[in-house]
């Protein structure tokens, strides 16, 4: 019994030991086999000519993710950022044992790869550059299923601003075209006993592009009640960009910049910096980070606990000059990780404002023309304004300017400085000499202080503008009006102006903000003040907020309001909101609304509102209701609305309608679509209707044209087609394009379209045997069309007639010809022809 019990306990342990030894041996064997590679024996598969034929060549298929060497249209991503869609050649790399793309040195340079930093010498005209030639850490990852190519390049081998900056030689001026955007609105209603409250307005914004020049004009026609219609001319100008100076040239009606002097309307010419031409990292101020690395180290920069920058640096001193911060302020935590794992950290305080520039960056403007404000007909004094600013290092920016007219001269100087932990500060002064119509000379100075700081408590404080002006100081606009109007309140000079904003993120609850604007004046007790405050929060999908608004003005009635708002989504494409409001006069308003959409693409939207106000318990309250529907079509947007009200001593009703859209005249015809933005894209899919444009509520018209109304100038904009509604016979080989427009351009991009018949074929030899699996189907030109699947089946895209070839190996008896003829009378299933085809030996003279 003792022996039996001992055996009972020992045997399982011995069995476990034996099983572990067997598993280890098998694992070693399996690891050895996979280390040496696995090759499928094609002898188990049938060849075209049966057993007597050589083996089918499956090596490329098994090692290259189900595709063969050749050219394929692929979507390229560089370091996880979209680059473009291109057709690339793929070849078998024996060293890596897989297909690799053929990327030229020129294409890599366009992607932002620094060829000069590659570990191997790469000639500028090199046609195929391997990833290992750039860096040991570089890699090309091709997904044959999605036809995407992910390229990973170390940051050390990349130029900066690849995702945003585009070389000026790639900017597209666009096509010659004429455009007109329009907005039309009309309403009809009654107020009290009056039944003539008709109103209508027409706003037109148009122009044309010719070469590098943009001609623009706008105007408006308005009629209100019984008053006669009034036609108002807006601005008319011609403009073009100046890539060499990173600026814009404008001739006509425009506005001067407002960063140094107050902005004024004028007619004339102006040359001014266009910051959109700069990389994102150069459009605002950020400090230069300097440090020392003891080895090849990784440098990470965090702001408000978010990683905003990472790079590798060589041993020795380094500086980072292209930092792109997430917010206007917030200390920067710099982490240096050495090759041996040693970590060093330091904090660089940082705050910024709009007038701070990076070191060596600069901005400029020069305007010469005639003052164009509506002071009086025919009064347009000439003036000159010049401003400039430059980042001079030491985290400082100097700026200034001058302005001159026959009755006005002003000079401005200023300096901005990043004070580190104390925030950012700028101070400037304007000295002005002016002459009034009665030949009274005045002189004075105006001082401006701006300050910004973000605290560790996530509180953002911004003194956006604090200006104090002496009694003799006048702005150019004030003096220009004084030349014709004297002694009115309109011309009372400002004494001081303060603008303060505070924002606080409350991590547990929401966000809080307070904005204050106040102005007072010389020779008057008038004080204008606006205060706005609010707190918003969200619980799951329900959002809520409380808001306060206060207005004090001598020229308008004082007003105070407190509003509570809650918005609850209904889960059916609609949301309900409730907004009670307490007014200064004691009235309490209740407003209930519902908004939603009637289809999935947001083309059809609606809005219904009902409100009730009670004036401090009296019977002077009012009940109001309103509603609107809007539809966004391919030709523009149309809307209808109504509103009714009763009580508060006056009853009213009103119906309204609005229409907006555009007309674009180009070499291909006239396109009617939505209102155009400043810069747009004309998309052509030749003679293909109803192709959607991703990101725009438009589709191509009967001629195959569509418009993306808004794109970003001087940046890579992705244009993508939505071909989900196309029939199966329409092929768009490349549905993604990249455009880089200049400001104001109409850029045209064309997508190639082909019409083919889709055939689901079952292919056999003359003997009735299915052609072998993995055999290739080639076009007459040798292009790979498809690969044979199980049971000799293949999906083909063909014309009406074709002579194809099927190849399963290099021998002559592993090739056959496949004649295909499609008759429109043949039956189809969901757009596909279902055919049984015969493949004939190449030596056969028999005509199928």
C-alpha positions in Angstrom: 0.0 0.0 0.0 2.8 2.3 0.9 4.5 1.7 -2.5 1.2 2.3 -4.3 0.6 5.6 -2.4 4.1 6.7 -3.2 3.7 5.9 -6.8 0.3 7.7 -6.9 2.0 11.0 -5.8 5.3 10.6 -7.6 4.0 9.6 -11.1 2.1 12.9 -11.8 5.2 14.9 -11.0 7.3 12.6 -13.3 4.7 13.0 -16.1 4.8 16.8 -15.7 8.6 16.7 -15.9 8.5 14.6 -19.0 5.9 16.9 -20.6 8.0 20.0 -19.8 11.1 18.3 -21.4 9.2 17.4 -24.5 7.7 20.9 -24.8 11.2 22.4 -24.5 12.6 20.2 -27.2 9.6 20.8 -29.5 9.9 24.5 -28.9 13.6 24.5 -29.8 12.8 22.5 -33.0 10.0 24.8 -34.0 12.1 27.9 -33.3 14.9 26.4 -35.4 12.4 25.7 -38.3 11.0 29.2 -38.3 14.4 30.7 -38.0 15.4 28.9 -41.2 12.1 29.9 -42.9 9.1 27.8 -44.0 8.6 27.0 -47.6 5.3 25.7 -48.8 5.7 22.6 -51.1 3.8 23.6 -54.3 3.9 20.0 -55.5 0.7 19.6 -53.4 -1.0 22.0 -55.7 -2.2 21.3 -59.2 -0.5 23.1 -62.1 -2.0 24.2 -65.4 -0.8 21.0 -67.2 -1.4 18.6 -64.3 1.4 16.6 -62.6 3.8 16.8 -65.5 4.1 20.6 -65.2 6.8 22.2 -63.0 5.9 23.5 -59.5 3.9 26.7 -59.2 6.1 29.5 -58.0 4.6 30.7 -54.7 7.6 32.2 -53.1 6.7 35.9 -53.8 3.1 35.3 -52.8 4.0 33.7 -49.4 6.6 36.3 -48.6 4.9 39.5 -49.8 1.5 39.8 -48.1 -0.5 38.5 -51.1 0.7 40.9 -53.7 3.4 40.6 -56.5 6.1 43.1 -57.4 4.8 46.0 -59.4 3.3 49.5 -59.3 0.5 50.2 -56.7 -1.3 53.4 -55.7 -0.6 53.8 -52.0 -1.4 56.3 -49.2 1.8 57.5 -47.6 2.2 58.4 -44.0 5.4 59.9 -42.7 5.9 59.6 -38.9 2.1 59.0 -38.6 1.2 62.2 -40.5 -0.6 62.0 -43.8 1.7 63.0 -46.7 0.0 62.1 -50.1 -1.3 59.3 -52.3 1.2 58.2 -54.9 1.8 55.3 -57.3 5.0 53.6 -56.2 7.0 50.7 -57.6 7.5 47.8 -55.2 10.4 45.3 -55.6 11.5 42.2 -53.7 14.3 43.0 -51.2 16.2 39.8 -50.8 18.0 41.0 -47.7 14.8 41.8 -45.9 12.8 39.0 -47.5 9.8 41.2 -48.4 8.5 43.8 -50.8 9.9 47.3 -50.4 8.9 50.5 -52.0 11.1 52.4 -54.5 11.3 55.9 -53.0 13.4 58.4 -54.9 15.7 60.9 -53.2 13.6 63.7 -54.6 10.3 62.2 -53.1 12.0 61.7 -49.7 13.1 65.4 -49.8 9.5 66.4 -50.4 8.5 64.4 -47.4 11.0 66.4 -45.3 13.7 63.8 -45.0 17.2 65.3 -44.7 19.2 63.3 -47.2 22.4 65.0 -46.1 22.1 63.4 -42.7 21.8 59.8 -44.0 24.2 57.2 -42.8 25.0 56.4 -46.4 25.9 58.8 -49.2 22.6 59.3 -51.3 23.0 61.0 -54.7 20.3 63.6 -55.3 19.1 61.7 -58.4 18.9 58.3 -56.7 15.9 56.5 -57.9 15.5 54.0 -55.1 16.6 54.7 -51.6 16.5 51.9 -49.0 15.4 52.8 -45.4 18.6 51.4 -44.0 20.5 53.9 -46.2 18.9 56.8 -44.2 19.2 55.5 -40.7 19.4 52.2 -38.9 16.2 53.2 -37.2 14.3 54.1 -40.4 11.7 51.7 -41.7 9.1 51.3 -44.5 6.0 49.4 -43.4 3.7 48.4 -46.2 0.1 47.2 -45.6 -0.9 45.5 -48.8 -4.5 45.0 -47.6 -5.1 48.7 -47.0 -2.5 49.9 -49.6 -0.9 52.2 -47.0 2.8 52.9 -46.6 3.9 54.0 -43.1 7.4 55.5 -43.2 9.2 55.9 -39.9 12.2 58.3 -39.9 14.1 59.5 -36.8 13.4 63.1 -36.0 17.2 63.8 -36.4 16.9 63.0 -40.1 13.8 65.2 -40.6 13.5 68.8 -41.4 11.2 70.8 -39.0 7.6 71.8 -39.7 7.1 69.0 -42.3 3.4 68.7 -41.3 2.7 72.4 -41.8 5.3 74.2 -43.8 5.4 73.9 -47.6 8.2 75.2 -49.8 7.0 78.2 -51.7 7.9 76.5 -55.0 4.9 74.1 -54.3 2.3 76.8 -53.7 -0.4 76.6 -56.3 -1.7 79.9 -57.7 -4.8 78.1 -59.0 -6.8 78.5 -62.2 -8.3 81.6 -63.9 -11.9 81.8 -62.8 -14.7 84.2 -61.9 -16.8 83.7 -58.8 -19.9 85.3 -57.2 -21.2 84.4 -53.7 -24.6 85.6 -52.7 -26.8 85.8 -49.6 -30.4 86.8 -50.0 -32.9 87.2 -47.1 -36.5 88.5 -47.0 -39.2 88.8 -44.4 -42.8 89.8 -44.1 -44.7 90.6 -41.0 -46.9 92.8 -38.8 -46.1 94.7 -35.6 -49.2 95.9 -33.7 -51.6 97.6 -36.2 -48.9 98.1 -38.9 -48.9 95.5 -41.7 -46.0 96.8 -43.7 -42.9 95.4 -42.2 -41.4 94.0 -45.3 -37.6 93.7 -45.4 -35.1 92.3 -47.8 -31.4 92.4 -48.3 -29.0 91.0 -50.9 -25.3 90.7 -50.2 -22.9 90.0 -53.1 -19.2 89.1 -52.8 -17.4 88.3 -56.1 -14.4 88.8 -58.2 -12.1 86.9 -60.5 -8.6 85.4 -60.5 -6.2 86.0 -63.3 -2.7 84.5 -63.0 -1.3 85.6 -59.6 -3.8 88.4 -59.2 -7.1 88.4 -57.2 -9.7 90.9 -58.0 -12.4 91.2 -55.3 -15.5 93.4 -54.8 -18.6 93.3 -52.6 -21.8 95.2 -52.3 -25.2 95.1 -50.5 -28.8 96.1 -51.4 -31.1 96.7 -48.4 -34.7 97.8 -48.0 -36.5 98.2 -44.7 -40.2 98.8 -44.5 -41.5 101.7 -46.5 -38.0 103.1 -47.0 -36.5 103.0 -50.5 -33.9 100.4 -51.2 -30.3 101.4 -50.5 -27.3 100.2 -52.5 -24.0 100.1 -50.6 -20.6 99.6 -52.2 -18.2 97.6 -50.0 -14.6 97.1 -50.8 -13.0 96.8 -54.1 -9.3 95.7 -54.4 -6.8 93.7 -56.3 -4.3 91.5 -54.4 -1.5 89.1 -54.9 1.0 87.4 -52.6 4.7 88.1 -52.5 6.4 84.8 -51.6 9.9 86.4 -51.6 8.9 88.8 -48.8 6.3 86.6 -47.1 3.7 89.3 -47.6 0.7 90.4 -49.5 0.4 93.3 -51.9 -3.1 95.0 -51.9 -4.3 97.9 -54.2 -7.7 99.3 -53.5 -9.9 99.5 -50.4 -8.4 97.8 -47.4 -7.6 98.2 -43.7 -4.3 99.0 -42.0 -3.0 96.5 -39.3 -4.0 97.2 -35.8 -1.0 95.9 -33.9 0.7 99.3 -33.5 -1.9 102.0 -34.4 -5.6 101.8 -34.5 -6.8 100.1 -37.7 -8.4 102.5 -40.3 -10.1 102.0 -43.6 -8.4 103.5 -46.6 -8.0 103.4 -50.4 -4.5 102.9 -51.7 -1.8 100.4 -51.7 -0.4 98.2 -48.9 2.3 95.7 -48.4 2.1 93.6 -45.2 3.3 90.4 -43.7 1.1 87.3 -44.2 1.9 85.1 -41.3 0.1 82.2 -42.9 3.1 81.7 -45.2 5.3 80.9 -42.1 5.4 77.5 -40.5 3.1 77.1 -37.5 6.1 77.1 -35.2 7.1 80.5 -36.5 3.7 82.2 -36.3 3.8 82.9 -32.6 6.4 83.5 -30.0 8.2 80.8 -28.2 11.5 81.0 -26.3 14.8 79.5 -27.5 15.6 76.5 -25.2 19.3 76.0 -24.6 21.0 73.1 -22.8 24.0 70.7 -22.8 23.8 67.0 -23.6 26.6 64.7 -22.5 25.8 62.1 -25.1 23.3 61.6 -28.0 20.3 62.4 -25.9 16.5 62.6 -26.2 15.0 66.0 -25.3 11.3 66.2 -24.3 9.5 69.4 -23.6 6.2 69.4 -21.6 3.8 72.3 -21.0 1.0 72.0 -18.5 1.9 68.3 -18.3 1.4 67.8 -22.1 4.3 66.7 -24.3 4.6 69.4 -27.0 8.1 68.7 -28.4 10.6 65.8 -28.7 13.8 65.4 -30.6 17.3 63.9 -30.4 20.4 66.0 -30.0 24.1 65.3 -30.4 26.6 65.6 -27.5 27.5 69.1 -26.5 25.5 72.4 -26.3 22.2 72.5 -28.2 19.3 74.9 -28.8 15.7 74.4 -29.8 14.4 77.3 -31.9 11.3 75.8 -33.5 9.1 75.2 -30.5 5.3 75.2 -31.1 3.5 75.7 -27.8 0.0 74.5 -27.0 -1.1 77.6 -25.3 -0.1 81.2 -24.8 1.5 80.7 -21.5 2.7 78.0 -19.1 6.1 77.0 -17.8 8.1 74.6 -20.0 9.6 71.5 -18.4 12.6 70.3 -20.3 13.8 66.6 -19.9 17.1 65.4 -21.2 17.5 61.6 -21.3 21.1 60.6 -21.9 22.1 57.4 -23.7 23.0 55.8 -20.4 19.5 56.5 -19.0 20.5 59.5 -16.9 17.7 62.0 -16.7 18.2 65.8 -16.2 15.3 68.2 -15.9 14.9 72.0 -15.7 12.1 74.5 -16.0 12.0 77.4 -18.4 9.3 79.9 -17.5 7.2 81.1 -20.5 4.4 83.5 -21.3 3.6 85.1 -24.5 1.4 87.7 -26.3 0.5 88.4 -29.9 3.2 91.2 -30.3 6.1 88.8 -29.3 8.1 87.3 -32.1 10.6 84.5 -32.2 14.3 85.4 -32.4 15.1 86.7 -35.9 11.5 86.6 -37.0 10.0 89.9 -38.2 6.8 91.5 -39.4 6.1 94.6 -41.4 3.5 96.7 -43.1 3.5 99.8 -45.3 0.3 101.6 -46.4 -0.1 104.7 -48.6 -3.5 106.0 -49.6 -6.5 108.0 -48.7 -8.6 107.8 -45.5 -11.9 106.1 -46.4 -14.2 106.3 -43.4 -17.6 107.9 -44.0 -16.9 111.2 -42.3 -18.3 113.2 -45.2 -18.6 112.7 -49.0 -15.4 113.9 -50.7 -13.3 114.1 -47.6 -10.4 111.6 -48.1 -7.1 113.0 -46.7 -3.9 111.2 -47.8 -1.8 109.5 -45.2 1.2 107.1 -44.8 1.6 104.4 -42.2 4.7 102.1 -41.7 5.1 99.5 -39.0 7.8 96.9 -38.2 8.7 94.4 -35.5 11.6 92.0 -34.9 12.5 89.3 -32.4 15.9 90.4 -31.2 16.8 87.6 -28.8 16.9 87.6 -25.0 13.2 86.7 -25.3 12.5 90.2 -26.4 10.8 91.9 -29.4 11.1 95.5 -30.5 8.5 97.1 -32.6 7.3 100.5 -33.7 5.9 102.6 -36.6 5.0 106.0 -37.9 1.9 107.6 -39.3 1.7 110.9 -41.2 -0.9 113.1 -42.8 -1.2 116.9 -43.5 -2.9 117.4 -40.1 -1.4 114.4 -38.2 1.9 112.9 -37.2 2.5 110.0 -34.9 5.5 107.9 -33.9 5.3 104.7 -31.9 8.0 102.6 -30.2 7.6 99.5 -28.0 9.2 96.5 -26.5 7.9 93.1 -25.4 9.6 90.7 -23.1 9.1 87.2 -21.7 9.7 87.6 -18.0 9.9 83.9 -17.2 8.0 82.9 -14.1 6.6 86.5 -13.9 4.8 86.2 -17.2 5.1 88.2 -20.4 5.0 92.0 -20.6 4.9 94.6 -23.4 5.0 98.4 -23.1 4.7 100.9 -26.0 4.1 104.6 -26.5 2.7 106.7 -29.2 3.6 110.4 -29.5 1.0 112.3 -31.7 0.9 115.8 -33.0 -2.4 116.9 -34.6 -4.1 120.1 -35.9 -7.8 120.8 -35.7 -9.8 122.7 -38.3 -9.6 125.9 -36.3 -5.8 125.7 -36.5 -5.5 124.5 -32.9 -2.4 122.3 -32.5 -2.6 119.5 -30.0 0.1 117.1 -28.7 0.0 114.2 -26.4 1.2 110.7 -25.7 -0.7 107.4 -25.3 0.8 104.6 -23.3 -0.2 100.9 -23.5 0.6 98.1 -21.2 -0.1 94.4 -21.9 0.5 91.5 -19.6 -0.1 87.8 -19.7 0.5 84.9 -17.2 -0.6 81.4 -16.7 -0.3 80.1 -13.2 0.4 76.6 -12.0 -3.3 76.4 -10.8 -4.3 76.5 -14.5 -5.4 80.1 -14.1 -4.8 82.2 -17.2 -4.7 86.0 -16.6 -4.4 88.4 -19.5 -4.3 92.2 -19.5 -5.1 92.3 -23.2 -4.9 96.1 -23.3 -4.4 98.9 -20.8 -4.1 102.3 -22.5 -3.8 105.7 -20.9 -3.9 108.8 -23.2 -3.0 112.4 -22.2 -5.7 115.0 -22.9 -3.9 116.3 -26.0 -3.6 112.9 -27.6 -5.8 112.0 -30.6 -5.8 109.0 -32.8 -5.7 109.5 -36.5 -9.4 108.5 -36.9 -10.5 111.0 -34.2 -8.6 113.9 -35.8 -9.9 113.0 -39.3 -13.5 113.2 -38.0 -12.7 116.5 -36.3 -11.8 118.0 -39.6 -15.6 118.1 -40.4 -17.5 117.6 -37.2 -16.8 119.6 -34.1 -18.5 119.7 -30.7 -20.3 116.4 -30.6 -20.0 113.5 -28.1 -18.7 111.4 -31.0 -15.5 113.2 -30.9 -14.8 113.1 -27.2 -11.3 111.7 -26.9 -10.6 108.5 -24.9 -8.7 108.9 -21.7 -8.1 105.2 -20.7 -9.2 101.8 -21.8 -8.7 98.5 -19.9 -9.4 94.9 -21.1 -8.9 92.0 -18.7 -9.6 88.4 -19.2 -9.3 85.5 -16.7 -9.9 81.9 -17.4 -9.8 79.0 -14.9 -10.0 75.3 -15.7 -11.6 73.4 -12.8 -10.5 69.8 -13.3 -13.4 68.3 -11.4 -16.2 70.4 -12.7 -15.7 72.5 -15.8 -14.3 75.9 -16.7 -14.8 79.5 -15.6 -14.1 82.8 -17.4 -14.4 86.5 -16.6 -13.9 89.3 -19.2 -13.9 93.1 -18.4 -13.7 96.0 -20.8 -13.9 99.6 -19.6 -13.4 103.0 -21.3 -13.6 106.5 -20.0 -13.2 109.9 -21.8 -11.7 113.4 -21.4 -14.1 116.3 -20.7 -16.9 113.8 -20.0 -18.1 111.7 -17.1 -19.1 109.0 -19.5 -17.9 105.5 -18.7 -18.5 102.5 -20.9 -18.2 99.1 -19.2 -18.9 95.5 -20.3 -18.5 92.5 -18.0 -19.1 89.0 -19.0 -18.6 85.9 -16.9 -19.6 82.3 -17.2 -19.1 78.8 -15.8 -19.7 75.7 -18.0 -19.7 72.0 -17.0 -20.7 68.7 -18.4 -22.0 65.4 -17.0 -21.8 62.6 -19.5 -23.6 64.0 -22.5 -25.5 66.7 -20.6 -24.0 70.2 -20.7 -24.9 73.1 -18.5 -23.7 76.6 -17.7 -24.5 79.8 -15.9 -23.7 83.2 -17.5 -23.6 86.8 -16.4 -23.6 89.9 -18.6 -23.5 93.5 -17.6 -23.4 96.6 -19.9 -23.0 100.2 -18.9 -23.0 102.9 -21.6 -24.1 106.5 -21.7 -25.3 106.1 -25.3 -27.4 103.0 -24.5 -29.6 101.6 -21.8 -27.8 99.8 -19.0 -28.5 96.1 -19.0 -27.8 93.2 -16.6 -28.6 89.5 -17.3 -28.1 86.2 -15.6 -28.8 83.1 -17.6 -28.8 79.4 -16.8 -28.5 76.9 -19.6 -28.9 73.2 -19.9 -28.7 71.0 -23.0 -29.8 67.4 -23.1 -29.3 65.2 -26.2 -32.3 63.0 -27.1 -30.4 60.3 -29.0 -32.5 60.7 -32.2 -30.4 63.4 -33.8 -32.0 66.1 -31.6 -31.3 67.9 -28.4 -33.4 69.9 -26.0 -32.3 73.1 -24.3 -33.8 75.2 -21.4 -32.6 78.7 -20.7 -34.1 80.8 -17.9 -32.9 84.4 -17.8 -33.2 87.0 -15.1 -33.1 90.6 -16.4 -32.1 93.9 -14.8 -35.7 95.1 -14.8 -36.8 92.1 -12.7 -38.4 90.1 -15.6 -37.8 86.4 -15.7 -37.6 84.8 -19.2 -38.0 81.1 -19.9 -36.9 79.7 -23.2 -37.3 76.1 -24.3 -35.9 74.9 -27.6 -35.2 71.8 -29.6 -32.7 71.4 -32.5 -32.0 68.4 -34.6 -31.4 67.0 -38.0 -33.7 64.9 -40.2 -31.0 62.9 -42.1 -27.6 61.4 -41.3 -25.5 63.8 -43.4 -26.8 66.9 -41.6 -28.2 68.5 -44.7 -31.7 69.0 -43.3 -31.8 70.7 -39.9 -34.5 72.3 -37.8 -35.0 74.5 -34.8 -38.1 75.2 -32.6 -38.2 77.7 -29.7 -40.8 78.9 -27.3 -40.3 81.6 -24.6 -42.3 83.3 -21.9 -41.3 86.5 -20.0 -42.9 88.0 -17.0 -42.1 91.6 -16.0 -41.7 91.4 -12.2 -45.1 89.8 -11.7 -47.1 92.3 -13.8 -49.3 91.4 -16.8 -46.8 93.0 -19.2 -45.2 89.7 -20.0 -44.8 88.3 -23.5 -45.1 84.9 -25.1 -43.1 84.1 -28.2 -42.5 81.2 -30.5 -40.3 80.6 -33.5 -39.1 77.9 -35.8 -36.8 77.3 -38.8 -35.8 74.7 -41.2 -32.6 74.7 -43.3 -31.5 72.5 -46.2 -28.0 72.4 -47.6 -28.1 71.3 -51.2 -25.5 70.9 -53.9 -26.5 74.3 -55.2 -26.4 76.3 -51.9 -28.4 76.6 -48.7 -32.1 77.5 -48.3 -34.0 78.3 -45.1 -37.5 79.1 -44.0 -38.6 80.5 -40.6 -41.4 82.0 -38.7 -41.9 83.9 -35.4 -44.9 85.0 -33.5 -45.4 86.9 -30.3 -48.1 88.3 -28.1 -48.2 90.4 -24.9 -45.9 93.2 -23.6 -48.2 95.6 -25.3 -47.4 94.6 -28.8 -48.3 91.6 -30.9 -46.2 90.6 -33.9 -45.8 87.9 -36.5 -43.1 87.3 -39.1 -42.2 84.9 -41.8 -38.8 84.8 -43.4 -36.7 83.1 -46.0 -33.0 83.0 -46.8 -30.9 81.7 -49.6 -27.2 81.5 -50.1 -24.9 80.0 -52.7 -22.3 80.8 -55.4 -21.6 80.7 -59.1 -18.1 79.7 -60.3 -17.2 80.3 -63.9 -14.2 78.3 -65.1 -12.9 76.8 -68.3 -15.1 73.7 -67.9 -18.3 75.7 -67.5 -20.4 77.2 -64.7 -20.7 75.5 -61.4 -23.5 76.4 -58.9 -22.7 75.5 -55.3 -22.4 76.7 -51.7 -21.0 80.1 -50.8 -17.3 80.2 -51.4 -14.6 81.0 -48.8 -11.5 83.1 -49.4 -9.7 80.0 -50.8 -11.4 77.0 -52.5 -10.9 73.9 -54.5 -12.6 72.9 -57.7 -12.8 69.1 -57.9 -13.3 67.3 -61.3 -14.3 63.7 -61.6 -14.9 63.7 -65.4 -18.5 63.0 -66.4 -19.2 61.3 -63.1 -22.2 62.4 -61.1 -22.9 62.3 -57.3 -19.4 61.7 -56.1 -19.2 62.9 -52.5 -16.5 65.2 -51.2 -15.3 64.2 -47.7 -15.6 67.2 -45.4 -18.1 69.1 -47.6 -21.8 68.8 -48.0 -21.5 68.8 -51.8 -21.4 66.2 -54.5 -20.2 66.4 -58.1 -22.8 67.7 -60.7 -23.7 66.1 -64.0 -20.4 67.3 -65.6 -18.4 65.8 -62.7 -17.5 69.1 -61.0 -17.7 69.8 -57.3 -16.4 72.4 -54.9 -14.7 72.3 -51.4 -15.5 75.9 -50.4 -13.0 76.3 -47.6 -9.3 75.3 -47.5 -6.2 76.7 -45.7 -3.8 78.7 -47.8 -0.1 77.8 -47.9 -0.8 74.4 -46.3 -1.3 70.9 -47.5 -5.0 70.2 -47.8 -6.3 66.7 -48.3 -9.0 66.3 -50.9 -10.8 62.9 -50.6 -13.7 61.5 -52.6 -16.6 59.5 -51.2 -17.3 56.9 -53.8 -19.8 54.9 -51.8 -22.7 55.8 -54.2 -20.9 54.9 -57.4 -22.0 52.0 -59.5 -19.7 49.0 -59.7 -18.6 49.8 -63.3 -16.9 53.1 -62.3 -13.3 52.9 -61.1 -11.5 55.8 -59.4 -8.0 54.5 -59.0 -6.8 57.3 -56.7 -9.4 58.9 -54.5 -7.1 61.2 -52.5 -5.2 64.2 -53.6 -3.2 67.0 -52.0 -3.5 70.7 -52.9 -1.4 73.6 -51.6 -3.2 76.8 -52.6 -2.1 80.4 -52.4 -4.4 82.8 -50.6 -7.5 83.6 -52.6 -6.8 80.8 -55.2 -9.3 78.5 -56.8 -7.2 75.3 -57.1 -8.4 72.6 -59.5 -7.6 68.9 -58.9 -8.8 66.2 -61.3 -9.3 62.5 -60.5 -8.9 59.9 -63.2 -12.0 57.8 -63.9 -12.4 54.6 -65.9 -15.4 52.5 -66.9 -15.0 48.8 -66.7 -17.2 45.7 -66.5 -16.8 43.6 -63.3 -16.7 39.9 -64.1 -16.8 37.1 -61.5 -15.3 34.3 -63.6 -14.8 30.6 -63.0 -11.9 29.7 -65.2 -11.0 26.2 -66.4 -8.6 24.6 -68.9 -9.7 22.9 -72.2 -9.9 19.7 -70.1 -12.4 21.2 -67.8 -10.0 21.4 -64.9 -10.0 24.6 -62.7 -6.9 26.7 -63.3 -4.5 26.5 -60.3 -4.7 28.6 -57.2 -2.4 31.7 -57.0 -1.9 31.8 -60.8 -1.6 35.3 -62.1 -4.0 37.0 -64.6 -2.2 39.5 -66.8 -3.4 42.1 -69.3 -2.1 42.3 -72.9 0.4 44.9 -71.6 1.6 42.6 -68.8 -0.2 44.4 -66.0 -1.3 42.2 -63.1 -5.1 42.2 -63.0 -5.9 39.5 -60.5 -4.8 36.2 -58.9 -6.7 33.0 -59.2 -8.6 32.0 -56.0 -10.0 28.6 -55.0 -11.8 26.6 -57.6 -10.4 28.7 -60.4 -12.4 31.8 -59.5 -11.2 35.4 -60.2 -12.7 38.9 -60.0 -11.8 40.9 -63.2 -12.2 44.5 -64.3 -12.3 44.5 -68.1 -13.5 46.3 -71.2 -16.0 44.8 -73.6 -13.4 42.5 -75.0 -9.9 41.4 -74.0 -7.3 38.7 -74.6 -5.7 37.9 -71.2 -3.0 35.5 -70.1 -2.8 33.3 -67.1 0.6 32.3 -65.7 1.3 29.8 -63.0 5.1 29.4 -63.7 7.9 30.1 -66.1 7.4 27.1 -68.3 5.4 27.4 -71.6 3.0 24.7 -70.4 2.3 26.9 -67.3 0.8 29.6 -69.4 -2.5 29.9 -71.2 -4.5 32.6 -73.0 -7.9 33.7 -71.8 -10.2 35.4 -74.3 -13.1 37.4 -72.8 -16.0 38.9 -74.6 -18.7 40.7 -72.7 -22.1 41.3 -74.2 -24.4 43.9 -72.6 -27.3 41.5 -72.9 -25.6 39.1 -70.5 -27.3 38.8 -67.1 -25.8 40.5 -64.1 -26.1 40.0 -60.4 -25.7 43.2 -58.3 -23.7 44.7 -61.2 -21.4 41.7 -61.7 -21.3 39.5 -64.8 -21.1 35.8 -63.7 -19.2 33.9 -66.5 -17.6 30.5 -67.0 -14.4 31.0 -69.1 -11.9 28.6 -70.8 -8.2 29.2 -70.9 -6.4 27.8 -74.0 -2.8 26.6 -74.2 -0.5 29.1 -75.9 0.4 26.4 -78.5 -3.2 25.9 -79.4 -4.4 27.3 -82.8 -8.0 26.7 -82.0 -10.1 29.8 -82.0 -12.4 30.1 -79.0 
